[in-house]
Each structure stands twice: as structure tokens, then as C-alpha cells.
Amino acid sequence: MNYINETPVASLIFLFTIITSIYAFSNPDLYGKFMLNPYNVSRRHRVYTLITSGLIHADWMHLIFNMMTFFFFAFQLERIIGSLNFGILYFVSMVAADIPSVIKHKNDIWYNSLGASGAISAVLFSYILFVPFSSMIIFPIPIPIWAIVFGPLYLVYCVYASRQARDHINHDAHFFGALAGLILTVLLVPGVIPHFIEQIQMKIG
């Protein structure tokens, strides 16, 4: 498959995110410039970090996990909805996923967020609308489940994990990125809902 010709937007995002993230691992100054800080953004400083924070990652595992998910779903999604729609969905969702965090942590000067997880959640949930009965795996459970089942479980987990706040993961970005992906897909591809319903009817009928 010629990725550059068939899926140019996903290809460029994939390569650029990997390169930028790896470069940032050895360049702390880049983290300072690219990382999302809701305190600053809410005061209209460094608003651009709503985008740049999605181009860097905390460590190798963070980068690898996100890029693996991107690789498995983003290229397929771009072929389904087209390059322009894919680009709109990815970057609008990236911003939309972080806005709730900016509102929630606008007075917390020490809170920072980074990573492409919000936009990638949008890609994943958009893909689910088109292929609801594809198989997905919830790590570390090695049992594949239907995407249509995975989706609600993922959202419930995001809400639970956000309320627990026991790790350093921005679960709110995952949740709102997923919702943004669903909403934008419906707006960009008007026939997706009938298609989704038809897939369900075929499966149960």
C-alpha cells in the first residue's frame, strides 16, 4: 500500500508526531513550549498549545501506544471519509478534547497535559460508527470484543478514571475526544447514522 498517496493526511500526522515526540524526549525546552497548561490558555496565553500538545508525548510507552492505535485505525478511516474530512476531524477533535480540561483546571498553574490521545480517541470512535462489529482488544485482557461493545465500556472507564484521578493521565481528554469524534463524523458524513443502524440490523437479523 502506498500510504502517502492513499492516506496523505494520516501519513503526515503519523510521521510528524513521531519525529516531534522523539525530538522532545531530549529537548526539555520543547516540552515547555508545546505542553498544554490550562492556566495559561484560559488567560489567552499560548493558545496554540491546544494543537502542539498533541504532537509530543511523555515517554516511549505513551508514544508507542498512541501511535499503534493511530496506525491501526487512522489510515483506514481516512480511506473511508476522505483526506479533508479526516484532517478536520483529527485537529478539531484535538482542540475540542482539551477545552474541558482548560475549563476544569484554569486556576491550577501546575497542571499540564500532553499527547495525541484525545484526537486518537476521536479517530477510534469515528471508525466504530463505520465498522461497529470489528474486533478490538482492551489491554491487558487478550480477548477481542466488538467495537460497538468496546465504545461504551471505554467511555465508562474514562469517567471512572477521571473521578478517581489516581494517575497522571488526562482521561477527560480521552472522553471528550471520543465524543467529538462521534459528533464530527455525523456532521461530516451525513449518511453514517443510517449506515450504522443498518450494520446492527444485519448483525441481529
Long-range contacts (C-beta under 8 A, 24 or more apart in sequence): 3-75, 6-75, 6-78, 6-79, 7-74, 7-75, 7-78, 7-79, 7-83, 7-86, 8-83, 9-78, 9-83, 9-86, 9-87, 9-90, 10-70, 10-74, 10-75, 10-77, 10-78, 10-86, 11-75, 13-70, 13-74, 13-90, 14-67, 14-70, 14-71, 14-74, 16-55, 17-54, 17-55, 17-66, 17-67, 17-70, 17-116, 18-63, 18-67, 20-55, 20-56, 21-55, 21-56, 21-57, 21-63, 22-63, 24-56, 24-57, 25-59, 25-60, 30-56, 31-56, 31-114, 34-114, 35-112, 35-113, 35-114, 36-98, 36-101, 36-102, 36-112, 36-113, 36-114, 37-109, 37-111, 37-112, 38-101, 38-102, 38-103, 38-104, 38-105, 38-106, 38-108, 38-111, 38-113, 39-105, 39-106, 39-107, 39-108, 39-109, 39-111, 41-102, 41-106, 42-102, 42-103, 42-106, 50-94, 50-95, 50-98, 50-99, 50-102, 51-91, 51-94, 51-95, 53-98, 53-113, 53-114, 53-115, 54-94, 54-114, 54-115, 54-116, 54-118, 54-119, 55-116, 56-114, 56-115, 57-114, 57-115, 57-116, 58-114, 58-115, 58-168, 62-115, 66-115, 66-116, 66-117, 66-120, 69-120, 69-123, 69-124, 70-116, 70-120, 70-123, 73-120, 73-123, 73-124, 73-127, 74-120, 74-123, 76-127, 77-123, 77-126, 77-127, 77-130, 80-127, 80-130, 81-126, 81-130, 81-185, 81-188, 81-189, 85-188, 85-189, 88-184, 88-188, 89-122, 89-123, 89-126, 89-181, 89-184, 89-185, 89-188, 90-119, 90-122, 90-123, 91-119, 92-180, 92-184, 93-118, 93-119, 93-121, 93-122, 93-123, 93-177, 93-180, 93-181, 93-184, 94-118, 94-119, 94-122, 94-177, 96-176, 96-177, 96-180, 97-121, 97-122, 97-173, 97-174, 97-176, 97-177, 97-180, 98-173, 99-176, 100-172, 100-173, 100-176, 101-170, 101-172, 101-173, 104-172, 113-170, 113-173, 115-170, 115-173, 117-169, 117-170, 117-173, 117-174, 117-177, 118-170, 118-173, 118-174, 118-176, 118-177, 118-180, 119-177, 120-177, 121-154, 121-173, 121-174, 121-175, 121-177, 121-178, 121-181, 122-177, 122-178, 122-180, 122-181, 122-184, 123-181, 124-178, 124-181, 125-151, 125-178, 125-179, 125-181, 125-182, 125-185, 126-181, 126-182, 126-184, 126-185, 129-182, 129-185, 129-186, 129-192, 129-193, 129-195, 129-196, 130-192, 130-195, 130-196, 131-199, 132-196, 132-199, 132-200, 133-199, 133-203, 148-200, 151-178, 154-178
